[in-house]
């Protein structure tokens, strides 16, 4: 399947929030129902919470930047659940206005040219955001992430590590992500397998209510596999939680 060009990618993500009214659908799967997208939201928050607890990471009073913040689901998570000083950036004006309307701090801008000072943030999060950048823009984005991250700061990613054929997804392997971040002075300090979706990937598409069945069958299996592959790379994971330190 042909990938979007750089120009098409910008138009797609700049306009998605004006076309999609559901907050989760706009940042997960625009063509899927709430139960489908809620599954991904829940496993992502479980993965980050487990990492914070197990590694004794505190965001309290820390400057946290969420890139591609959408309508603020991670900004509210970091601010309300973890007492962080959370800031978001997104190329969609509609998304930023939605964040501001909820009392969250966000600004309009591109991850390849962010309006922040050097060495400003303690943590930067990219939850299935960098995977959407065309390959030619990924390096620019990671360079910007490194620029605005404090020395000793951490980047928290959940990104694709399998060959996703979707036209708006530009996956890298685990070694690809590690090399990209290392080139800009950031080293991998944690990795956990994430997003296995075994039933969704294996059930034939002709089965009635396939997505509904797959998601609810995947629920218990997903949590079991996330626990088993905590702090481990996995060949069956579609994504990985990766943490890089500057």
Backbone as numpy.savetxt, mean C-alpha at the origin, in Angstrom:
# Nx Ny Nz CAx CAy CAz Cx Cy Cz
-1.66 -8.52 -21.16 -2.50 -7.34 -21.16 -1.62 -6.09 -21.16
-1.91 -5.15 -22.04 -1.07 -3.96 -22.19 -1.19 -3.06 -20.97
-0.04 -2.57 -20.49 -0.01 -1.69 -19.33 -0.34 -0.25 -19.74
-0.85 0.51 -18.77 -1.12 1.93 -19.00 0.19 2.68 -19.22
0.14 3.71 -20.05 1.30 4.59 -20.23 1.41 5.51 -19.01
2.52 6.26 -18.92 2.70 7.19 -17.81 1.54 8.20 -17.74
1.12 8.70 -18.90 0.04 9.68 -18.95 -1.29 9.05 -18.55
-1.55 7.83 -19.03 -2.79 7.13 -18.68 -2.84 6.80 -17.19
-1.68 6.45 -16.63 -1.61 6.14 -15.21 -2.02 7.36 -14.38
-1.49 8.54 -14.73 -1.82 9.76 -13.99 -3.30 10.06 -14.09
-3.87 9.97 -15.29 -5.29 10.24 -15.48 -6.15 9.26 -14.70
-5.74 7.99 -14.71 -6.52 6.95 -14.02 -6.64 7.27 -12.54
-5.54 7.54 -11.87 -5.56 7.74 -10.42 -6.00 9.15 -10.03
-5.85 10.10 -10.92 -6.33 11.45 -10.61 -7.85 11.50 -10.65
-8.47 10.67 -11.51 -9.91 10.73 -11.72 -10.70 9.65 -10.98
-10.02 8.64 -10.43 -10.73 7.50 -9.85 -11.66 7.92 -8.71
-11.27 8.94 -7.96 -12.08 9.33 -6.81 -13.34 10.11 -7.19
-13.35 10.69 -8.38 -14.56 11.35 -8.84 -15.53 10.35 -9.46
-15.02 9.18 -9.84 -15.85 8.17 -10.49 -16.33 7.09 -9.52
-15.64 6.94 -8.39 -15.94 5.86 -7.45 -16.33 6.47 -6.11
-17.53 6.16 -5.64 -18.05 6.79 -4.43 -17.67 6.04 -3.16
-17.47 4.74 -3.26 -17.10 3.96 -2.08 -15.62 4.17 -1.75
-15.33 4.49 -0.49 -13.96 4.83 -0.09 -12.98 3.69 -0.34
-13.35 2.46 0.00 -12.45 1.33 -0.18 -12.31 0.94 -1.64
-13.40 0.99 -2.38 -13.35 0.62 -3.80 -12.39 1.53 -4.56
-12.34 2.80 -4.18 -11.49 3.76 -4.88 -10.01 3.45 -4.74
-9.62 2.76 -3.65 -8.21 2.48 -3.43 -7.88 0.99 -3.48
-8.90 0.16 -3.61 -8.67 -1.30 -3.72 -9.09 -1.77 -5.10
-10.33 -2.28 -5.20 -10.83 -2.79 -6.48 -12.12 -2.04 -6.84
-12.05 -1.07 -7.77 -13.21 -0.24 -8.08 -14.42 -1.01 -8.58
-14.21 -2.18 -9.17 -15.32 -2.93 -9.75 -15.85 -4.02 -8.82
-15.42 -4.03 -7.55 -15.82 -5.09 -6.63 -16.70 -4.54 -5.51
-17.54 -5.39 -4.90 -18.44 -4.95 -3.83 -17.69 -4.75 -2.51
-18.42 -4.19 -1.53 -17.82 -3.81 -0.26 -17.19 -5.00 0.46
-17.87 -6.16 0.50 -17.32 -7.30 1.24 -15.96 -7.72 0.68
-15.78 -7.59 -0.62 -14.53 -7.96 -1.28 -13.40 -7.02 -0.84
-13.64 -5.71 -0.92 -12.61 -4.74 -0.57 -12.37 -4.68 0.93
-13.41 -4.96 1.72 -13.22 -4.96 3.17 -12.25 -6.05 3.60
-12.25 -7.17 2.90 -11.31 -8.26 3.18 -9.87 -7.77 3.08
-9.54 -7.06 2.01 -8.18 -6.57 1.81 -7.82 -5.50 2.84
-8.76 -4.63 3.15 -8.52 -3.62 4.17 -8.21 -4.28 5.52
-8.94 -5.32 5.87 -8.76 -5.97 7.16 -7.43 -6.72 7.25
-7.06 -7.44 6.19 -5.80 -8.20 6.29 -4.60 -7.25 6.27
-4.71 -6.13 5.58 -3.61 -5.15 5.58 -3.43 -4.54 6.97
-4.52 -4.17 7.59 -4.43 -3.57 8.94 -3.95 -4.61 9.96
-4.35 -5.85 9.77 -3.86 -6.91 10.66 -2.34 -7.07 10.51
-1.85 -7.05 9.27 -0.42 -7.23 9.01 0.39 -6.10 9.65
-0.05 -4.86 9.49 0.69 -3.74 10.07 0.62 -3.77 11.59
-0.55 -4.06 12.13 -0.70 -4.11 13.59 0.19 -5.19 14.19
0.24 -6.34 13.55 1.09 -7.43 14.03 2.56 -7.01 14.01
2.97 -6.33 12.95 4.35 -5.85 12.87 4.64 -4.85 13.99
3.76 -3.88 14.19 3.98 -2.87 15.23 4.09 -3.52 16.61
3.21 -4.48 16.89 3.20 -5.12 18.21 4.44 -6.01 18.40
4.70 -6.87 17.42 5.81 -7.83 17.55 7.17 -7.15 17.60
7.32 -6.08 16.83 8.62 -5.40 16.76 8.69 -4.19 17.70
7.62 -4.00 18.48 7.57 -2.91 19.46 7.84 -1.56 18.81
7.14 -1.33 17.71 7.27 -0.08 16.97 6.16 0.86 17.42
6.52 2.04 17.86 5.55 3.04 18.28 5.54 4.20 17.29
4.33 4.58 16.88 4.17 5.75 16.00 3.76 6.99 16.79
3.60 6.86 18.08 3.10 7.97 18.89 3.98 9.20 18.73
3.33 10.31 18.34 3.98 11.60 18.16 5.08 11.59 17.09
5.06 10.59 16.23 6.01 10.51 15.13 5.39 11.11 13.86
6.25 11.69 13.04 5.81 12.23 11.75 5.70 11.08 10.75
4.47 10.81 10.31 4.21 9.68 9.41 3.59 10.23 8.12
4.17 9.84 7.00 3.65 10.23 5.68 3.05 9.01 5.01
1.80 9.14 4.56 1.17 8.10 3.76 1.10 8.57 2.32
1.84 7.90 1.43 1.84 8.29 0.02 0.66 7.62 -0.68
0.04 8.36 -1.60 -1.16 7.85 -2.24 -2.25 7.62 -1.21
-2.52 8.65 -0.41 -3.35 8.49 0.79 -4.82 8.25 0.50
-5.26 8.47 -0.74 -6.68 8.27 -1.03 -7.54 9.14 -0.15
-8.61 8.55 0.38 -9.54 9.33 1.21 -9.23 9.22 2.70
-8.06 8.69 3.00 -7.59 8.81 4.37 -7.72 7.59 5.26
-7.90 6.40 4.68 -8.08 5.24 5.56 -6.83 4.97 6.40
-5.63 5.18 5.83 -4.41 4.97 6.62 -4.08 6.17 7.47
-4.43 7.36 7.03 -4.21 8.53 7.87 -5.00 8.42 9.16
-6.26 8.01 9.06 -7.07 7.85 10.27 -6.56 6.71 11.12
-6.09 5.63 10.51 -5.53 4.48 11.24 -4.30 4.91 12.03
-3.38 5.63 11.40 -2.16 6.06 12.08 -2.47 7.11 13.16
-3.38 8.02 12.86 -3.69 9.10 13.80 -4.52 8.61 14.98
-5.58 7.89 14.70 -6.54 7.51 15.75 -6.12 6.27 16.53
-5.52 5.31 15.83 -5.13 4.06 16.50 -3.72 4.11 17.07
-2.85 4.96 16.49 -1.44 4.95 16.89 -0.88 6.31 17.29
-1.76 7.31 17.39 -1.38 8.64 17.89 -0.23 9.29 17.11
-0.17 8.99 15.81 0.87 9.57 14.97 0.48 10.96 14.49
1.48 11.74 14.11 1.25 13.01 13.40 1.24 12.65 11.92
0.06 12.39 11.39 -0.06 11.77 10.07 -0.35 12.80 8.98
0.39 12.67 7.89 0.23 13.53 6.72 0.07 12.65 5.48
-0.79 13.07 4.56 -0.98 12.31 3.33 -0.71 13.15 2.10
-0.37 12.47 1.01 -0.20 13.14 -0.27 -0.84 12.27 -1.34
-1.56 12.89 -2.27 -2.24 12.15 -3.33 -2.38 13.05 -4.54
-2.36 12.44 -5.74 -2.49 13.23 -6.96 -3.93 13.60 -7.26
-4.88 13.02 -6.52 -6.29 13.31 -6.75 -6.77 14.44 -5.83
-7.24 15.52 -6.42 -7.78 16.63 -5.63 -9.01 16.20 -4.85
-9.86 15.35 -5.46 -11.05 14.86 -4.78 -10.68 14.07 -3.53
-9.64 13.24 -3.63 -9.20 12.45 -2.48 -8.70 13.34 -1.36
-7.90 14.34 -1.71 -7.35 15.25 -0.70 -8.47 16.04 -0.02
-9.44 16.50 -0.80 -10.56 17.24 -0.23 -11.37 16.35 0.71
-11.49 15.06 0.38 -12.20 14.13 1.26 -11.45 13.97 2.59
-10.12 13.91 2.54 -9.31 13.81 3.76 -9.49 15.06 4.62
-9.37 16.22 4.00 -9.49 17.48 4.73 -10.87 17.59 5.37
-11.90 17.13 4.65 -13.25 17.15 5.17 -13.44 16.28 6.40
-12.57 15.28 6.56 -12.62 14.39 7.73 -11.68 14.86 8.83
-11.08 16.03 8.66 -10.17 16.56 9.67 -8.78 15.97 9.61
-8.41 15.42 8.45 -7.09 14.82 8.28 -6.18 15.75 7.50
-4.88 15.60 7.70 -3.90 16.47 7.05 -3.43 15.82 5.75
-3.74 16.43 4.63 -3.34 15.88 3.32 -3.16 17.02 2.34
-2.31 16.76 1.35 -2.08 17.77 0.32 -2.01 17.10 -1.05
-2.29 17.89 -2.07 -2.25 17.39 -3.45 -0.82 17.41 -3.95
-0.39 16.32 -4.55 0.96 16.26 -5.07 1.30 14.87 -5.57
2.41 14.78 -6.26 2.86 13.51 -6.82 3.97 12.92 -5.97
4.00 11.62 -5.85 5.05 10.95 -5.09 6.41 11.13 -5.75
6.43 11.47 -7.03 7.72 11.70 -7.70 8.24 13.13 -7.52
7.44 13.98 -6.87 7.86 15.37 -6.63 7.05 15.91 -5.45
7.43 15.51 -4.23 6.61 15.80 -3.06 6.96 17.15 -2.43
5.95 17.86 -1.93 6.16 19.22 -1.39 6.59 19.21 0.08
7.63 18.44 0.41 8.09 18.34 1.78 9.60 18.57 1.85
10.05 19.00 3.03 11.47 19.24 3.24 12.25 17.93 3.32
13.55 18.02 3.10 14.42 16.86 3.25 14.40 16.36 4.71
14.57 15.04 4.87 14.76 14.44 6.20 13.66 14.84 7.18
12.42 14.76 6.75 11.31 15.28 7.56 10.53 14.19 8.32
10.34 13.03 7.71 9.42 12.04 8.27 10.14 10.89 8.97
9.53 10.45 10.07 10.05 9.28 10.80 9.65 7.98 10.12
8.44 7.95 9.57 7.92 6.77 8.88 7.22 7.23 7.60
7.33 6.41 6.56 6.58 6.62 5.33 5.90 5.31 4.98
4.61 5.36 4.67 3.88 4.14 4.30 3.46 4.19 2.84
3.56 3.03 2.22 3.03 2.84 0.86 2.31 1.51 0.87
1.00 1.57 0.98 0.20 0.35 1.03 -0.46 0.16 -0.33
0.10 -0.74 -1.11 -0.32 -1.01 -2.50 -0.44 0.28 -3.31
0.59 1.11 -3.24 0.65 2.36 -4.00 1.77 2.31 -5.03
2.99 2.01 -4.59 4.12 1.97 -5.52 3.93 0.94 -6.63
3.17 -0.11 -6.35 2.92 -1.12 -7.39 2.17 -0.54 -8.57
1.47 0.58 -8.36 0.70 1.21 -9.44 1.52 2.18 -10.27
2.75 2.46 -9.86 3.58 3.37 -10.64 4.26 2.64 -11.79
4.18 3.17 -13.01 4.92 2.56 -14.12 6.40 2.45 -13.77
7.06 1.49 -14.38 8.45 1.20 -14.01 9.36 2.41 -14.14
9.11 3.25 -15.14 9.96 4.42 -15.32 9.83 5.45 -14.21
8.71 5.43 -13.47 8.47 6.39 -12.39 8.84 5.84 -11.02
8.99 4.53 -10.90 9.27 3.94 -9.59 10.57 4.48 -8.99
11.60 4.58 -9.82 12.89 5.05 -9.32 12.79 6.50 -8.82
12.08 7.35 -9.56 11.88 8.73 -9.13 11.14 8.77 -7.79
10.14 7.92 -7.65 9.35 7.89 -6.42 10.20 7.46 -5.22
10.99 6.42 -5.39 11.81 5.93 -4.28 12.89 6.95 -3.93
13.41 7.66 -4.92 14.37 8.73 -4.64 13.73 9.82 -3.78
12.48 10.17 -4.07 11.76 11.17 -3.28 11.48 10.66 -1.87
11.09 9.40 -1.77 10.85 8.80 -0.45 12.12 8.90 0.40
13.26 8.55 -0.20 14.52 8.63 0.52 14.85 10.07 0.93
14.54 11.01 0.06 14.85 12.42 0.34 14.11 12.93 1.56
12.82 12.62 1.67 12.00 13.20 2.75 12.02 12.35 4.03
12.64 11.19 3.98 12.73 10.32 5.16 13.94 10.68 6.00
13.75 10.75 7.30 14.86 11.05 8.21 15.88 9.91 8.21
17.15 10.19 8.46 18.12 9.12 8.70 17.64 8.27 9.88
17.66 6.97 9.71 17.13 6.07 10.73 15.64 5.84 10.61
14.96 6.58 9.71 13.53 6.41 9.51 13.21 5.14 8.73
11.94 4.75 8.75 11.52 3.50 8.12 10.43 3.73 7.08
10.49 2.95 6.02 9.44 2.90 5.00 8.70 1.58 5.15
7.39 1.65 5.27 6.56 0.46 5.46 5.76 0.23 4.17
6.00 -0.90 3.54 5.35 -1.22 2.27 4.50 -2.47 2.38
3.37 -2.49 1.69 2.73 -3.74 1.27 2.57 -3.60 -0.23
3.33 -4.39 -0.98 3.35 -4.25 -2.44 3.37 -5.62 -3.11
2.91 -5.65 -4.35 2.89 -6.88 -5.14 4.29 -7.44 -5.36
4.40 -8.76 -5.27 5.66 -9.44 -5.57 5.44 -10.60 -6.54
4.29 -10.59 -7.21 4.01 -11.58 -8.25 3.71 -10.84 -9.55
3.69 -11.57 -10.65 3.47 -10.95 -11.96 1.98 -10.73 -12.20
1.47 -9.64 -11.72 0.06 -9.28 -11.87 -0.17 -8.75 -13.29
-1.11 -9.35 -14.04 -1.32 -8.92 -15.43 -2.18 -7.66 -15.58
-2.72 -7.13 -14.50 -3.61 -5.97 -14.60 -2.90 -4.80 -15.27
-3.61 -4.03 -16.11 -2.96 -2.96 -16.87 -2.44 -1.81 -16.01
-2.96 -1.66 -14.80 -2.54 -0.55 -13.93 -1.63 -1.02 -12.80
-1.07 -2.23 -12.93 -0.17 -2.78 -11.90 1.18 -3.10 -12.55
2.24 -2.65 -11.89 3.61 -2.83 -12.39 4.42 -3.48 -11.25
4.34 -4.79 -11.18 4.90 -5.53 -10.05 6.43 -5.62 -10.13
7.02 -5.84 -8.96 8.43 -6.21 -8.85 8.53 -7.44 -7.97
9.58 -8.22 -8.16 9.87 -9.34 -7.26 10.42 -8.79 -5.96
10.52 -9.63 -4.94 11.14 -9.19 -3.69 12.56 -8.67 -3.95
13.42 -9.42 -4.69 14.76 -8.86 -4.97 14.70 -7.54 -5.72
13.70 -7.37 -6.57 13.56 -6.11 -7.30 13.28 -4.94 -6.37
12.36 -5.12 -5.41 12.08 -4.07 -4.44 13.31 -3.79 -3.57
13.97 -4.86 -3.13 15.14 -4.69 -2.26 16.24 -3.91 -2.96
16.50 -4.25 -4.22 17.53 -3.55 -4.99 17.18 -2.09 -5.21
15.90 -1.83 -5.54 15.45 -0.47 -5.80 15.65 0.42 -4.57
15.28 -0.07 -3.40 15.41 0.74 -2.19 16.87 0.85 -1.75
17.62 -0.22 -1.94 19.03 -0.18 -1.56 19.79 0.84 -2.39
19.40 0.98 -3.65 20.06 1.97 -4.52 19.92 3.39 -3.99
18.91 3.61 -3.15 18.69 4.95 -2.58 18.89 4.96 -1.06
19.77 4.08 -0.61 20.23 4.15 0.77 19.32 3.59 1.82
18.41 2.68 1.43 17.47 2.09 2.38 17.59 0.57 2.34
17.76 -0.03 3.49 18.00 -1.47 3.59 16.81 -2.20 4.20
16.55 -3.40 3.70 15.44 -4.21 4.20 15.73 -4.66 5.62
14.78 -4.39 6.55 14.93 -4.82 7.94 13.82 -5.76 8.37
12.79 -5.91 7.55 11.71 -6.87 7.87 10.99 -7.26 6.59
10.58 -8.53 6.53 9.74 -9.00 5.43 8.80 -10.08 5.94
7.55 -10.02 5.52 6.56 -11.05 5.86 5.69 -11.32 4.64
5.40 -12.60 4.39 4.48 -12.95 3.32 3.09 -12.40 3.60
2.39 -11.96 2.56 1.09 -11.31 2.73 0.23 -11.56 1.48
-1.08 -11.62 1.68 -2.06 -11.71 0.60 -1.85 -12.96 -0.25
-2.37 -14.09 0.24 -2.18 -15.38 -0.42 -3.35 -15.71 -1.34
-4.57 -15.42 -0.90 -5.76 -15.53 -1.75 -5.84 -16.86 -2.49
-5.59 -17.96 -1.80 -5.48 -19.25 -2.48 -6.78 -19.68 -3.13
-7.91 -19.51 -2.46 -9.19 -19.90 -3.06 -9.55 -18.98 -4.21
-9.34 -17.68 -4.06 -9.68 -16.73 -5.13 -8.85 -16.99 -6.37
-7.60 -17.42 -6.20 -6.73 -17.68 -7.34 -7.02 -19.03 -8.00
-7.59 -19.96 -7.25 -7.75 -21.34 -7.75 -9.16 -21.69 -8.20
-10.19 -21.07 -7.61 -11.55 -21.43 -7.97 -11.86 -21.01 -9.42
-12.45 -21.89 -10.22 -12.77 -21.54 -11.62 -13.76 -20.38 -11.69
-13.60 -19.52 -12.67 -14.43 -18.33 -12.81 -15.89 -18.66 -13.12
-16.14 -19.88 -13.63 -17.52 -20.25 -14.00 -18.40 -20.58 -12.81
-17.83 -20.76 -11.63 -18.60 -21.11 -10.44 -19.48 -19.93 -10.04
-20.79 -20.16 -9.82 -21.67 -19.07 -9.37 -21.19 -18.48 -8.03
-21.28 -17.18 -7.91 -20.88 -16.47 -6.68 -19.43 -16.79 -6.30
-18.59 -16.92 -7.31 -17.20 -17.31 -7.08 -16.48 -16.38 -6.11
-16.56 -15.06 -6.33 -15.84 -14.12 -5.47 -16.33 -14.20 -4.03
-17.64 -14.31 -3.87 -18.22 -14.38 -2.52 -17.71 -15.62 -1.79
-17.74 -16.75 -2.48 -17.26 -17.99 -1.88 -15.76 -17.91 -1.56
-15.00 -17.42 -2.53 -13.54 -17.39 -2.37 -13.10 -16.50 -1.21
-13.70 -15.33 -1.11 -13.29 -14.40 -0.05 -13.56 -15.00 1.32
-14.72 -15.60 1.52 -15.04 -16.12 2.84 -14.30 -17.41 3.15
-13.95 -18.18 2.15 -13.09 -19.33 2.37 -11.66 -18.89 2.67
-11.24 -17.78 2.06 -9.88 -17.29 2.26 -9.67 -16.62 3.61
-10.73 -16.15 4.25 -10.57 -15.43 5.51 -9.73 -16.19 6.54
-10.17 -17.38 6.98 -9.37 -18.06 8.02 -8.00 -18.50 7.53
-7.91 -18.90 6.27 -6.64 -19.35 5.71 -5.64 -18.19 5.63
-6.14 -17.03 5.28 -5.27 -15.85 5.13 -4.58 -15.51 6.45
-5.35 -15.50 7.53 -4.76 -15.15 8.82 -3.78 -16.22 9.28
-4.09 -17.47 9.01 -3.17 -18.55 9.38 -1.85 -18.42 8.62
-1.93 -18.14 7.33 -0.72 -18.01 6.51 0.07 -16.76 6.87
-0.60 -15.66 7.18 0.11 -14.46 7.60 0.89 -14.72 8.89
0.28 -15.46 9.80 0.98 -15.79 11.05 2.16 -16.72 10.81
1.96 -17.71 9.94 3.03 -18.67 9.65 4.21 -18.00 8.95
3.90 -17.11 8.01 4.96 -16.46 7.23 5.36 -15.10 7.81
5.00 -14.84 9.06 5.47 -13.61 9.68 6.99 -13.66 9.77
7.62 -12.60 9.30 9.09 -12.48 9.28 9.75 -13.50 8.35
8.95 -13.97 7.35 9.49 -14.91 6.37 9.04 -14.51 4.97
9.91 -14.69 3.99 9.51 -14.55 2.60 8.76 -15.80 2.17
7.78 -15.63 1.27 6.96 -16.76 0.85 6.83 -16.80 -0.67
7.01 -17.99 -1.25 6.85 -18.16 -2.69 5.39 -18.19 -3.11
4.47 -18.38 -2.15 3.04 -18.44 -2.51 2.31 -17.14 -2.20
3.01 -16.18 -1.62 2.39 -14.89 -1.32 2.31 -14.04 -2.58
1.20 -13.34 -2.76 1.05 -12.41 -3.87 1.70 -11.07 -3.56
1.79 -10.76 -2.28 2.39 -9.52 -1.83 3.28 -9.82 -0.63
4.05 -8.82 -0.22 4.83 -8.92 1.01 4.75 -7.60 1.76
4.76 -7.72 3.07 5.01 -6.57 3.93 6.51 -6.43 4.02
7.03 -5.28 3.61 8.48 -5.02 3.64 8.75 -3.72 4.36
9.74 -3.70 5.21 10.12 -2.50 5.94 11.58 -2.20 5.62
11.82 -0.97 5.17 13.18 -0.53 4.83 13.59 0.59 5.78
14.84 0.60 6.14 15.38 1.63 7.03 16.46 2.43 6.31
16.43 3.75 6.48 17.42 4.64 5.87 18.65 4.76 6.76
